[in-house]
Amino acid sequence: MNPANLPFDSEAMLEGLRGWVECESPTWDAGAVDRMLDIAARDMAIMGATIERIAGRQGFGGVIRARFPHPKQGEPGILIAGHMDTVHPVGTIEKLKWRREGNKCYGPGIYDMKGGNYLSLEAIRQLARASFTTPLPITVLFTPDEEVGTPSTRDIIEAEAARNKYVLVPEPGRADNGVTTGRYAIARFNLEATGRPSHAGATLSAGRSAIREMARQILAIDAMTTEDCTFSVGVVNGGQWVNCVATTATGEALSMAKRQADLDRGVERMLALSGTNNDVTFKVTRGVTRPVWEPDAGTMALYEKARGIAKSLGMELPHASSGGGSDGNFTGAMGIPTLDGLGVRGGNGHTLEEFIEVESLVERGRLMAGLLATLE
């Protein structure tokens, strides 16, 4: 089966993808994510898949597991793992409207990662229409919480990956048309400063500001960044009344490293910031962590298979380890052959200029179809 002969149609794919993108699904809005999962479940049910809904927890949306008909159903096969949550709040579609400008198409979450999820289903659809039976059964798992570190579904992803021979992750492709064969380690931290209140006008000196201590610690955290391990504070909240010295301030920090040992040292440095200074207590607790994923022989063999398919389609397919976490961190770290970054090309993810390169829908769809048709 030559994937180049499958009649992928970028215009038809855009038409289907538009409904996904315009169904906004920010992580923290469980109802919105579930509405997006409903659309995907319906699409896959029409394709003949058996759909299982797994209830959400910890305030997040649920999970969809779809198994497509196959003579070897139940045996280890291919897992396509993607997330349906985005970083864009409901209403972003008014600022980042769906629009097509030449080879670019814009919309919230179109790049990260609804475009990749959609082209994966189109690849399965095209193979089915061609009456082609893949060597291995295919399972699709769509989850609701990747953008916040996958706190509620890591166990499901790892359990499903363990039942399969390969994991394909249609996160955005690299700018050079590359794929991802490894990911850096990432740790999240919760920050909390607790001070002493007073009236900011009448008795300012009697208070101890939690905001001031948080600001001091933010600068200290940023200054810890090295080439081996980065640190940043991305969320800060503090105070309630401007005429009161703030009693509490909270924040969230992120650390990333290419090697697990460097991240482990970074975690130690972050946790060591806890303590009391000038009657203000600062507390650092560790949040969710993604392990480093370093490519092993299984992942590289999977990559070589993909590279050969890409070459037959007239494309080069470089590879690299990537910053920014994905659920491939988990499956790759488990030692299961994993190929990430199989989704669309584009750019400006997580911004109000997020876009995809339209031609990549068909190109990456054919690559995905080629993998599904040949992996055994």
QUIFENGI-V410669 format. One line per field, one symbol per residue. ss: DSSP state (H for helix, E for strand, L for the rest). psi: psi as a letter, one per 30 degrees, with the letter a starting at -180 (. if undefined). burial: 1 if it has 24 or more other C-alpha atoms within 12 Angstrom, else 0. Layout:
# QUIFENGI-V410669
ss: ???
psi: ???
burial: ???
This chain:
# QUIFENGI-V410669
ss: LLHHHLLLLHHHHHHHHHHHHLLLLELLLHHHHHHHHHHHHHHHHHLLLEEEEELLLLLLLLEEEEELLLLLLLLLLEEEEEELLELLLLLHHHHLLLEEELLEEELLLHHHHHHHHHHHHHHHHHHHHLLLLLLLLEEEEEELLHHHLLLLLHHHHHHHHHLLLEEELLLLLLLLLLEEEEELEEEEEEEEEELELLELLLLHHHLELHHHHHHHHHHHHHHLLLLLEEEEEEEEEELLLLLELLLEEEEEEEEEELLHHHHHHHHHHHHLLLEEELLEEEEEEEEEEELLELLLHHHHHHHHHHHHHHHHLLLLLLEEEELLLLLHHHHHHLLLLEEELLLLLEELLLLLLLEEELHHHHHHHHHHHHHHHHLL
psi: kjfffkhkjeeeeeeeeeeeefikikefieeeeeeeeeeeeeeeeefglkkkkkkllgglaakkkkkkkkfgkflkbkkjklkfllfklkffffeikkkkjbgkkllkgeejheeeeefeeeeeeeeefghkjleklkkkjklggefgghffgeeeeeeeefflelkkjhlkllfggllkglklkkklkkkkkjbkllkfeeheffljkeeeeeeeeeeeeeffklffklkkkfkkkklekfgkkkekkllklkkklfkeeeeeeeeeeefffkakkhgkkkkkkkalkklkjkkaeeeeeeeeeeeeeeefggklilllkklkllffeeeeffgkjkklggallbahkglggklljeffeeefeeeeeeeeffk.
burial: 0011010111001101111111111111111111111111101110101111000100011111111111000001111111111111110110011110000111111111111111111111111100011111111111111111111111011101111111111111111011111111111111111111100000000011111111101100100110001111100001100001111111111111111101110110111011000001111111111111111001110111111011001000111111111111111111111111111111111101111111111111111111111110
